[in-house]
């Protein structure tokens, strides 16, 4: 029959095309495996499929090919977050330039001088590590700590000459006092100078106690710029107050 002939001819042509090297070749599978409907072998990025939940073996980089199986490294310490304030405290724990608590405490101790129109001109902290020979074979170390504070104000008053008052003190109070002047009437302080001396002594004790220092010194100076002459007239006078606190800490 005519239709049967067409079918036989079509089948022969299709078979020839599939086996011929000149044609497109056999239809290949779209699956990873060699045969349709099968998968390829598992790679390092493939997740294995199994109906049974298995525990994956861990190992170092030389034993595993999958990063999920990499065991945690041993001997690696966890780095904790370092706070900026902790760094400051360890570096300069009592330096008012770095520690606002210390700076505020100093200003609280100086408040009465601020109220008397004094202005802060210097606040400087220094700490050094020094060594001392204990014997022929042993060396000891200690830290020398020092805090320096200076204030100033200008006044206009009756002038009789320059004067400098130097005092050393500890927690018990003033332990030595020296007055240097060329005033004709000697080393006696005026009423206003005596009031300032008492105030400075009180402030010195506040600084020593609140900042935990062992000892210190203070200096009060009444000086005019330029020539000291003429005497017995009203002149602009520079009044300076300087504190020096010290600690010697054994290590």
Buried (B, 14 or more C-beta within 10 A) or exposed (E): EEEEEEEEEEEEEEEEEEEEEEEEEEEEEEEEEEEEEEEEEEEEEEEEEEEEEEEEEEEEEEEBEBEEBBEEEEEEEEEEEEEEEEEBBEEBEBBBEBBEEBBEBBEEBBEEBEEBEBEBEEBEBEBEEEEEEEEEEEEEEBEEBBBBBBBBBEEEBEBBBBBBBBBBBBEEEBEEEEBEBEBEEEEEBBEEBEEBBEBBBEBBBBBBEEBEBEBBBBBBBBEBEEEBEEEEEEBEBBBBBBBBBBBEEEE
